[in-house]
Amino acid sequence: EAGVAQSPRYKIIEKRQSVAFWCNPISGHATLYWYQQILGQGPKLLIQFQNNGVVDDSQLPKDRFSAERLKGVDSTLKIQPAKLEDSAVYLCASSLPWGAAGNTIYFGEGSWLTVV
Amino acid sequence: ELKVEQNPLFLSMQEGKNYTIYCNYSTTSDRLYWYRQDPGKSLESLFVLLSNGAVKQEGRLMASLDTKARLSTLHITAAVHDLSATYFCAEHTGNQFYFGTGTSLTVIP
């Protein structure tokens, strides 16, 4: 079974530039998450989609971050303009719709962003 | 405020020894998850604990959940070098996961 795919794996940009990350979840997973993981910390949820609707984006810095999930499958996370503190790993994850016993979320390998 | 706290944050242990990682969480969630992360890699699901008193074991790792104490433990038995990684616990509440800060484990020969 194919896992969660993310690209690009690595990106270095200058501050004030823009960047976009792409995610393809596991087939059949209706729920998609974007997490930000700063070095030495646990992942922090940025946004959660159920199909193509937003369930929670309360921790998404909306002045610079945006995300969309067209057609309820792939998703894109954009940062514009980037700041130095945005340097982190951006993890995409997916899961079945919540409520299934033992449900867990599956993570992609992450997109490593360095802002210089 | 939702909090998931792990301790220790850093753990260095010799091969063959036993140790326990603790995860305290702040809500009445009855679902607790453990993940492993190797350097430069993503998070891999280890255990899903769904009820009070749940205990799960896989190889040298055993996880348990006490919802009354809002505590989960990850016990390592006779550690081997391959267990070196960062371990995260995560609670599930309100349709979201909240992750702890992680425990970085290094097993020394």
Chai-1 contact restraints between the chains, C-beta under 6 A:
chainA,res_idxA,chainB,res_idxB,connection_type,confidence,min_distance_angstrom,max_distance_angstrom,comment,restraint_id
A,G42,B,F88,contact,1.0,0.0,6.0,A-B,restraint_1
A,G42,B,F99,contact,1.0,0.0,6.0,A-B,restraint_2
A,G42,B,G100,contact,1.0,0.0,6.0,A-B,restraint_3
A,G42,B,T101,contact,1.0,0.0,6.0,A-B,restraint_4
A,G42,B,G102,contact,1.0,0.0,6.0,A-B,restraint_5
A,P43,B,F99,contact,1.0,0.0,6.0,A-B,restraint_6
A,W98,B,N95,contact,1.0,0.0,6.0,A-B,restraint_7
A,G102,B,V48,contact,1.0,0.0,6.0,A-B,restraint_8
A,T104,B,S45,contact,1.0,0.0,6.0,A-B,restraint_9
A,T104,B,V48,contact,1.0,0.0,6.0,A-B,restraint_10
A,F107,B,S42,contact,1.0,0.0,6.0,A-B,restraint_11
A,F107,B,L43,contact,1.0,0.0,6.0,A-B,restraint_12
A,G108,B,S42,contact,1.0,0.0,6.0,A-B,restraint_13
A,E109,B,S42,contact,1.0,0.0,6.0,A-B,restraint_14
A,G110,B,S42,contact,1.0,0.0,6.0,A-B,restraint_15
